[in-house]
Amino acid sequence: MVYSSDELRRDVLAGLTVAAISLPQAMAYALLAGVDPRYGLYSAIVVTAVASMFGSSSHLINGPTSAISLVVFGALSVFDPEQKIEAAEAMFLIGVMVGAIQIFISVFRLGDLTRYISESVILGFMAAAATLLAVGQIGNALGVHDKGTGAQHVLYRLWLTLSQGDPYNIRALSVTAATLLLALIIRRLVRHYKLPQLDMLAALVIVAATAYFLGWTQSGKYGKTVIAVAGSVPSSLPTFHIPAVKLSWIRDLGSQSIAIAFLGLLEAMAIAKSIANQTRQKFDFNRQCLAEGLANLVGGFFRCLPGSGSLSRSAINFQAGAATRFSGIVVAISVAIALMAFAPLAQYVPKAALAALLLITALRLIEPKRIRYAFRASSLDAAVLAITAITGLALGLDEAILIGVGLSILLFVPRAAKLRVSELVVDDDAVVRERLFADPFCRTLLLYDLEGELFFAAAADLERNLSELLSRALTENIRYIVLRVKRVRNPDLVCLEQLEHFLKNSEKLGVTVLLAGIRSNLLEALQRLRFDDWYPPERLFLQGADEDSATLAAIRTVYRQANGKGSCDHCDAKRTELSRSRALYYQV
């Protein structure tokens, strides 16, 4: 495929637009994670570039995200605020572990497991994440130092900060308010006039410049500033660095790394699939999963904050007209150039301004409309959402993800294991359909339809239903059973054993069982288990083998074999009609 000059132009323009928003977001998310702002910028270079090079989506932009940063913050909370070097090394190790887990998931094609994580879990997690995000920035927004230690809960630390902390800094509070107001006003103007989405960057630059000219971010006589600033960022690109490895860290950070790995995949895949649905682009799930892992693994060796797909930056990339994955490369190069050229200016960026941008981000993470929809949809969705959110606030975001995933699986398995069994009849119009209460009973055959997954969790239901079916046949002196298996899926060892016991027991008790609508996977399983050594092949009716239907072919076979033996008036009428024409058809 030829890469045209028009596609290059679109990618460059989109990349420059996204880079403008990546700069303040990268610094803000690093601050959110409790680490040096440069690590967020490094992530916006390395993680973004690697994911774009190896990914599948043409529009997904990777890098630091608020949700990932919050979980990283929770993971690093075991370190005291003075242990900045140890916390940074642990963060690099987390990046390597997350990347390795995601690559493992991709190589063994386990990414599809994320499909079983319900939307209620995501909504609950995002609600908790947004709340913790806002709580974590209140100290910076008020211009006071956070109190407490990393071992204490974030809500308790907030209470200590507010009740026992320093007096509020009025100048920092005014910076927070001004940034909030400006960001909201500029965003309205951007939407109204359809301008490039630079609202956050514009608000940050205006407020930072104003604070500088007022002298609030310039060092005074004792080297201190009136309000806290983000800190100096060296004018250097990320360099290769092997993270420090401690066994205690691996043990302590293992669960958080798993949570970040799955959360990152959920974020990236949801965003990429959403955009792909609009562009009709073919999306390779496992390739993108591999790209996410490679990006975080490489990022861990280049001092990067772990990242994932960014909703805001990907949406801007798409809306700005990006054509290919090269737009992500442009973003990374632009951030790198900006880092080299303007890094010294970061020391004049007020922490209060970054905190205000994160408060806006927190507000946008919560989706009240979808939360209300989930609560109205079902009590199960409401319970999962609430439990995930409460767990996130009480125990931490990594525990919330793991518990939410566990709840999703617990709710999924019983539903998947539900085996639907329905009785069918041949009515007076020679139509095969589900039996109604008013339909007469037939003494010639029992006709039943099975539908569902034939795996071990459904074995108990299958055994009970087959036993009841055989018991009814013996009680009512019915010698034929037609079992329609067209809609059963994925038979496994346990259910196949149940089916074998049922067929053999029926034969011993004088009941002939015919299997109708057999599909290729079930047929292959029966052949591997040598059913043909003892089960007559003429009792198997393959799906698609009959000109009308495998089920109808089985019913005709029963009518021919019964031939008046123990038959009823109902079946005699159908047999007479069948002898005149092949008018039988079914409606199930």
N, C-alpha and C positions, 0 to 999 in steps of 0.2 A: 504494500500500500504506500502510495506517494504522500509525503508530508508537504502540503502546499504552503505557499507564502501567506495565504489568508488564515490558515490554521495557526501558523507561527504568530501572526499579529494578534489573533484572538487569545492565544495562550499567554503571550507576553503582557497584554493589557490586563487580563484576568489575574495573572500572577502578581503583578505590581499592586493591584487593588487588594488582593488577599494579604500581601506582605504588610500593607499599611495597618491592617487590623491585627496581624500576627504579632507585631512589635509590642503594643501595650498588653495584649492578652498573654503573651509568653512571660512577660515580667510579672503580671498580676497572678498568674497561676503558679509561678515559682514562689511568690510571696505567700500564696494560699497554702502551698505544701510546706511552708516554713523553711525554705532553702534560699540560697543566693539567687537573685534574679537572672544572673548570667546562665544558670543551668536551664532555665526556661527558654532563653534565647538559643542556647545550644541545641535544645530539643527541636525548636522551630527550624533549625538548619538540618541537622543530621537525620532525625526521625522523619521529618517531612520528605527529605530527598530520597532516603532509602525506600520508604513506603511507596513513593510515586514511581520509582524505578521498577519495582518488582510487583506492584499491585495490579488489580484487574479493572478497577473503576477509573473512568476517565476524569472524574470530577472530585473524588474523595481527597480531602487534604488532611493529612495526619499531623500530629504534634501534641503539645500539652493541652489537656482539657480540664475543665473544672472538676468533673466527677473523679477522674483519675487522680488529680492533685489532692482531692479531699481524702481519698483512701490512702495515698502516700503520706499525707499529714497524720492520719490516724496511726499508720504503721510506724512513723518516726516519733510518735508521741512518747515512746519509751525512753527517748533521750532527753536530757535536760537542755534548756535553751543555750547553755554555755558549750554544749558538746556539738558545735556546728560541724567540725571536721568529721567526727564519727557519724553524725547523721547524714552528711553528704555521701560518705563512702557506703553507708548502708543503702542509701537511695540508688547509687550506681549498681550495687549488688541486686537490688530489687529489679532494676531494669533488665539485667542479664537473666535472672530467674524467670521473669515474666516472658521475655523473648523465647527462652528455651521451652517453657510450657506451651506457648502458642505454636511454636514450630512442631513440637510433639503432637499437638492436636491436629495440625495440618497434615503431617506425614502419615498419621494413622487414620486420617479422615474422620476425626471425631467432632469436627465442627458442627455437624448437623445436630449434635446434642443441645446446642444453644436454642434450637427450635422449641425445646420442651420447657424453656423458661418463659413463664407467662408474662403478658403485658402488665398485669397487676403488680408483679414483682418489680418491674422497671419503674412503674409509676410511684410505687412506695419508696423504692430506693432513691429516686430523683427528688421526692419530697423531703426525705431525711437529709439527703446531700445538700439540697438548697438551704435547709434550715441550719445545718452545721456550717455551711459556707458563710451565711450571714452572721451567725454567732461568732465565728472565728475572726471576723473583720470588724467587730464592734469596737475593740480596743484601738485599732488603727484609725477607725473613723472618728473616735473621740480624742485621739492624740495622747493616749495613756499606754503605759507598758502593761503587758499581760502579766497577771499574777498566777501563782501556782506552779506545779511541776508537771512534767510529761506523764507521770503515773496517774494524775488526777483526771477525772472526767471533764470534757470540754465545757459542759454546762456549769459544773462546779467552779472551774477556773474563771468562767465569765462572772459568776456571782462574786468571787473573790476580787476580780478586777473592778467591778462596779461598786462593791461595798467597802473594800479596803485599799483600793488603788489610789493613784495620784489624782489630783484635781484635773478636771477636764480642760483640755487645751482649746480655748475659744477659737484661735486661728485655725487649728486643724479641723475643728468642727465646721467652720465657715468654708474651708476648702472642700470638705466632704459634701456639704450642701450645694456649693457652687458647681461642683463636678456633676452631681446628680441632676441638677436643674439644666445645666448646659447639655449634657448627654441626651436627656429626654427631648429638649427643644430641637437640637440638631437632628436627632433621629426623625422627628416629625417633618422637618424641612427636607431631609433626604428622601423620605417616602413620598412627600407631596410633589417634589420637583424631580423625582426619580434620578437623584444624584448618586455617585459612588458611595458605598456604605462605609464612610470614614468617620462616623459620628463619635465613636469611642476615642479614636486617635485625635480627632479635632478637639474634643473636650479636654483630653489629657494635656495636649500641647498648650491650649489657651490657659488653663488653670496653672500649669507648671510655669509658664512664662510670667503670668501675673504674680505668682508667689515669689518668683525669683526677683522681679523688679521691686517687690515690696520688701525684699531682704529676708524673707522667712526661710528660704532654703540655702542661704549663704552662711558659711561658717563664721561664727563670731569670735570674740576675743579668746575664748577657751576651746576653740575648734568645734563648738556645738552649734546646731541650727535651731531656729525657733520652733520648727515642726520637724518631725521625723521624715527622712528621705529614704528612697529605695536603696541607696548605697552605690558606690562606684562599681562600674562594670568594665573590666579590662578590654582594651581594643585588640582582641586576639580571637582567632578562630578556635574551635574545640580541637584538642589534641588527644592522641591515643593515651589511654590510662587504664591500667589493670586495677579493678576495684579491690579493696582489702576484703579478705574472706575470713570470717570467723564462724565456727560451727554454731555458736550460740545465736548468731544473727540468722543463720539459715533456719534454725529451729524456730526462732521467734517470728521471723518474717515469712515463713512458708505459707501460712493460711492467707495472709494479705496478698502475697504474690499470686496465688491461685485466684483469689477474688478479682485482682486487677486484670489478670489474663482473660478471664471470662467477661468481665465488665468491658474491657477494651474491645473484645471481639463483638460483643453485643452492640456497643456504640457504633463501631465501624460498619458492621454488616447492616444494621438498621438504616443508617444514613445512606450507604452505598446502594442498597436495594431500593430505597425510596426514590433516589435520583434516577437509578436505572429504569424504574417503572415509567418515569416521565420521558426518558430519552430512548427507550426501547433498546438500550445497550445490553448485550449478552454479558452476564455477570458470572465470573468463576469464583465460587465461594471459597474453595480450598486454596486457590492461588492468592486471594486477598488475605486469607488467614495466615498463609506463609509470609506474605509481605509484612503483616503486622508483627509477626514474631521476629523477622529479620531486622525490622526497624528498631524494635526495643532492645534486641540483643546487641546490635551494633551501637546503639545509643548508650547502652550501659558501659561500653568501653571508650566512650567519648564524653563522659561527664554530663549525660543528658537526663532530664526529668522524663520518666516513662510517659508514653503518650498513646493516643488512639485517634480515631477519626473525629474531627471537630465538626459539629453541626453547623455552627455559624460560619466558619471559614469555608466549608464545603458548599454551603448554600450560596455564599457570595461568589465563590469560584464558578458555580453553575450559572448563576444569574448574570455574571459579568461576561459570559459567552465563551468560557474555556472549551477547547475542542478535544484535547488529549491530556494524557498524564504529564506532559512536559510542563504544563502550567504549575504543577507542584515543584518541579525543578526550579522554575523561575522564582517561586516564592522563597525557596531555600537560598538561592543565590542573592536575592534582594535583601533578605534578612541578614545574610552574611556581610554584604556591602554596608548596610546600615550599621551593623555592629562595629565594623572597622572604622566607619566615619564618625558616628555619633555616640558611641558608647560612653565617652566622658560626660555627656549631658545627662546620663541616667542618674547621676548623683544629685541632680536638681529636681527629680521627680518626687513629689510628696507621696508618702505612704497613704495618706488620707485620700488622695485622688485615686490611687489604685484600689483602695478599699471601696470607694464609691462605685467604681466600675464593677467590682466583684459583687457588690450588693445588687446592682442592676442585673448582673448575670444570674444571681440566685433567684431573683424575682421571675426571670424568664424561664428558669428551669422548672418551676411549678406550673402545672397545667390544670387549673381548677375545673375547666370544662370536661376534660377527659377523666379527672378523678371523680367528678359527679356522675359521669356516664358509667364508670366502673362500679360505683356503689349501687347504681340503679340496675345494672346488668344482672348481677346475681349476688347472693349472700357469700358465696365462696370467693368471688373476685374481691368483694369488699373486705373479707377477713384476711385474705392474703396480702392485699395492699396495706391494710392497717398493721398487721403483724410485722411486715417488712419495714414499714416506716418507724414503728415503735422500737423495733430491734436496732435499726440504724441509729436512732437517737440515744438509746439506752446502752447498747453494747459496742457499737461501732459499725462503720459501713462494710467492712470485710465480713463481719458476722451476718450482717443483713443480707448480703448477696448469697452467702452459703446457705443460710436458713431459708431465704426466698427460693433458691434453687431446689432445696430439699422439699419444700412445700409444693412447688410446681410438679415435681416428680411424683410425690405422694398423691396429688390430685389427678395426675395424668394416668397413672397405672390402673387404678380402679375403673376409670372410664374406658381405657383401652382394653381391659380384661372383660368388659361387659359383653357377654355373648347373647345376641338376640335370637330367640327361637320362636318361630310362628308356624301355626298350622295352616295348611292350604287345603282347598277343596276344588273339585270339579263341579261347577254349578249347573243349573238346568239349561243354561245357554252354552254349555260345553266350554266354559271359560275357567281357567285355573287361576284362582285368586285366594287372598287370605280369607279364612273361615269367619263367618259372622255368627252371632249367637243363634239366629233363627235357622241356620243351615242344618239339614238333617245329617245325622251321623252315618258314616260309611262303614260297612262291615267287611269290605274287601281289602282295603289298604289304608294305611296312615301316610299322609303326605306332609312332610315338615321341611321348613327352610331354616338353614343356619346362616348367621351373618356375624362376622367379627374376626378378631385376631385369635388364631389357634396357638397361643404360646402358654407357657407354664402357669401364668397368673389366671388364665381362663380355664384351667384343667378341672377345677372343682365344679364350676358351672356346667362344663361339658359333661362330666361324669353324671351329675345329678339329672340333667335333661335327658341324656341317653337312657339312664336307668328308668326314669319315669315313662319314657316312650316305650321301652320294651315291656315294662310292667303293664301298661295300658293295652298293648297288643295282646298279651297273654290273657288279661282279664276279659277282654271283649272278643277273644277268639279270632283275632285278625292275623292272617298269615303273611302279609306283605307290608313292607315299609319302604317308602321312597324318601330318601334323604337328599335334599337339594343342598349341595355344597358349593354352589357357584360363587357365593359371596364370603367364603372364608379365606383368610390370608395368613401367610407365614406360619405354616404348621411346624411345631417342634416336637422333640422327643416325647414329652409327657402327654401331649394331646394325641399324638399318633398312637401311643400305647393305649390310651382310652378308647380310641376308635377301633383298634384291633380287638380289644377285649369285647367291645360291644358287638362287633361283627361275628366273632367266634361264639359268644354266648347265644346270640340270636339264632345262629345256625343249629346249635345243639338243642335249642328249645323249639325248633320247627318253624322259625320265623325267617322269611327270606328278605334280606335288605338289599336294596338297589341304591347305588350312589350316582346321582345325576348332577351334571354341570361341573364335572371335574376339570380344573384348569391345570396348566402345565406344571406349576410348582408342586401341587399336591400329587399329581400323577408321578412325577419324578421321585418324590419321597416314597410313595407306595412301591415303586419299582425297586428302589434301593433297599427297602426293607423286605423284599421278596414276598409281597402280598400275593403275587400271581401264583405262588406255589400252593396256596390253599384257597384263595378267593377266586371264584369263576370270573373270567374277564368279561363274559356277557352281562354281568351285573354292573359293569362300569360304563357310564354314559358320558363321554367327553364333551366338553363345551365346544360347540361349533361343528360337531361331527354329524348331527342330525339336520335335515333340511329345514325343520321348523325350530326344534328346541330339544336339548338333551332331556329336560324334564318331561316333555310330552312323549318323547320316545320311551322313557322309563314307564310312564303311565300306560301306554299302549302295550308294552311288554307284560305288565301285570294283568291287564284285561285279557290278553291272549292266554296267559298261563293259568289264570283263575278259571276262566271258561265255565262259570256257573258253580264252581266249588266254593261253597260258603259265601256266595256273593249276595248282594242285596238288590232290591228293586231299583235303587238309585243307580248302581253300577250297571245293571242289566240295560237300563235305558241308554246309558252312555255308550255301552258296548254296541248296542243296536245302531245308534247314530254313527258310531265310528265305522261300522261295517259298510255304511252307505257312503261316507265321505271322510276326508281327513279334516273335519271342521274344528277340531280342538285347537284352541289357542289360549295363551295365558296373559294375565294382567297383574303381575307381581314384580 
